[in-house]
Amino acid sequence: MAQRMVRFSDLTNKIIEDDDAVVRIVVEQHPALGNGPVEIEVAEDEVEPIRKGALSVVSLKLYQGEGSEPEAVTMEIEAFNKLAGGRDMADVIRRAEPAYPPRKQARPAPVPVIEKLDYSTLEHAGKPHRGKTTEAEKETVRNNLPAINERLKRDGIRTIDLDNAEHVARYGLEALAQEAGYSQQ
């Protein structure tokens, strides 16, 4: 058993046979609108009378006095053009000042500057990090291992273990590990 979905025009309540013939209309202004724009669907053949009935209008806002609320006005374009007293209204509009300042290009929010740690110093050498361990950091660790491990332990960070093959390889501690009697596998 098959089911068929049938669509009806919101204007005429006639069946819309072809889904490709559905036209979506958003009504943005109408005296009956209470809570903003609404959407209706009509058949494609119902759109032509809408286009033929369209008026050439101009929408404007009147500001009466400083700080007043604007009054929205829509009027036929011919009546509006006559207000220019015989001058070309298109020319009047082209020469007019913009009503709103042009929008500035949105700049991306500044990225917080993260202080880059120098892992080759006694203060930071031996701290776990994702970057490559530089020769300078390896040398600092090799020459100051007891002090660095003391600082790491005090700061609650893992210490550098000569029995840990990964630590030995990362900091180039093969000679120290061998001296201490640890064998690396």
CORJO-V144680 format. One record per residue. N is the residue number from 0. PHI is phi in radians with two decimals (* if undefined). PSI is psi in degrees with one decimal (* if undefined). Layout:
<<N	PHI	PSI> <N	PHI	PSI>>
This chain:
<<0	*	132.7> <1	-1.88	151.8> <2	-1.99	147.8> <3	-2.18	130.8> <4	-1.60	126.6> <5	-1.97	133.1> <6	-1.92	143.8> <7	-2.07	145.7> <8	-1.19	132.8> <9	-1.23	-20.4> <10	-1.48	-50.3> <11	-1.91	-9.0> <12	1.14	17.9> <13	-1.47	151.8> <14	-1.21	135.2> <15	-1.73	109.0> <16	-1.22	-39.8> <17	-1.94	124.3> <18	-1.03	-28.6> <19	-1.29	-11.1> <20	-1.68	11.0> <21	-1.52	130.3> <22	-2.02	129.0> <23	-1.60	129.3> <24	-2.10	130.7> <25	-1.88	118.0> <26	-1.57	113.8> <27	-1.71	-28.9> <28	-2.40	129.1> <29	-2.95	141.5> <30	-1.00	-25.9> <31	-1.44	-10.6> <32	-1.20	129.8> <33	-1.93	-40.1> <34	-2.14	43.3> <35	1.63	-176.1> <36	-1.02	152.9> <37	-2.24	162.9> <38	-2.11	134.9> <39	-2.27	158.7> <40	-2.06	138.0> <41	-2.37	165.8> <42	-1.35	151.2> <43	-0.98	-37.7> <44	-1.26	-9.7> <45	-1.57	-4.9> <46	-1.42	-34.0> <47	-1.00	-44.6> <48	-1.08	-30.2> <49	-1.14	-46.1> <50	-1.10	-41.8> <51	-1.17	-32.1> <52	-1.50	-2.7> <53	-1.14	139.7> <54	-1.72	151.7> <55	-1.55	109.0> <56	-2.22	165.7> <57	-2.19	136.1> <58	-1.89	133.5> <59	-2.55	167.8> <60	-2.18	136.3> <61	-1.81	128.5> <62	-1.95	108.1> <63	-1.73	94.6> <64	1.56	160.7> <65	-1.18	128.0> <66	1.34	7.4> <67	-1.36	158.4> <68	-1.29	138.4> <69	-1.26	149.1> <70	-1.86	120.1> <71	-1.42	131.6> <72	-2.31	136.7> <73	-2.15	128.7> <74	-2.46	161.8> <75	-1.14	142.9> <76	-1.14	-34.6> <77	-1.10	-42.3> <78	-1.14	-39.0> <79	-1.15	-44.2> <80	-1.08	-32.7> <81	-1.15	-21.6> <82	-1.13	-15.8> <83	-1.41	2.2> <84	1.07	42.4> <85	1.61	-14.3> <86	-1.35	161.9> <87	-1.35	112.6> <88	-1.08	-35.6> <89	-1.06	-38.7> <90	-1.20	-40.2> <91	-1.04	-44.2> <92	-1.19	-40.9> <93	-1.07	-35.4> <94	-1.47	-11.9> <95	-1.24	153.8> <96	-1.30	145.8> <97	-1.07	140.2> <98	-1.31	-30.1> <99	-2.15	143.3> <100	-1.09	144.7> <101	-1.05	143.2> <102	-1.21	135.8> <103	-1.38	150.0> <104	-1.10	131.7> <105	-1.18	126.3> <106	-1.64	142.0> <107	-1.13	147.5> <108	-1.05	139.3> <109	-1.07	136.1> <110	-1.40	127.7> <111	-1.05	135.6> <112	-1.38	120.2> <113	-1.69	125.0> <114	-1.11	126.1> <115	-1.45	125.9> <116	-1.41	141.1> <117	-1.68	100.5> <118	-1.31	-1.8> <119	-1.55	-2.2> <120	-1.62	157.7> <121	-1.03	-30.9> <122	-1.16	-32.1> <123	-2.15	-11.6> <124	-1.02	137.6> <125	1.55	-10.5> <126	-1.20	140.8> <127	-1.09	137.3> <128	-2.71	163.1> <129	-1.47	-23.9> <130	-1.24	177.1> <131	-1.26	139.4> <132	-1.41	118.2> <133	-1.39	162.0> <134	-1.05	-36.0> <135	-1.12	-41.2> <136	-1.18	-42.1> <137	-1.03	-43.5> <138	-1.14	-41.5> <139	-1.08	-43.0> <140	-1.15	-46.4> <141	-1.02	-43.0> <142	-1.42	-14.7> <143	-2.39	29.8> <144	-0.95	-47.4> <145	-1.06	-43.6> <146	-1.16	-39.7> <147	-1.16	-44.8> <148	-1.10	-36.3> <149	-1.10	-45.3> <150	-1.11	-44.5> <151	-1.06	-43.6> <152	-1.12	-43.5> <153	-1.07	-36.8> <154	-1.47	0.1> <155	1.33	24.6> <156	-1.86	150.0> <157	-0.97	144.0> <158	-1.58	166.9> <159	-1.55	119.7> <160	-1.85	122.9> <161	-1.22	-12.2> <162	-1.61	-0.5> <163	-1.77	110.9> <164	-1.01	-35.6> <165	-1.16	-44.1> <166	-1.12	-43.7> <167	-1.06	-45.1> <168	-1.20	-41.6> <169	-1.08	-41.2> <170	-1.83	6.8> <171	1.11	47.5> <172	-1.80	22.6> <173	-0.98	-44.9> <174	-1.14	-42.7> <175	-1.14	-40.4> <176	-1.13	-41.3> <177	-1.18	-41.7> <178	-1.04	-37.3> <179	-1.44	-4.1> <180	1.57	15.5> <181	-1.61	136.2> <182	-1.84	129.3> <183	-1.62	137.3> <184	-1.88	*>>
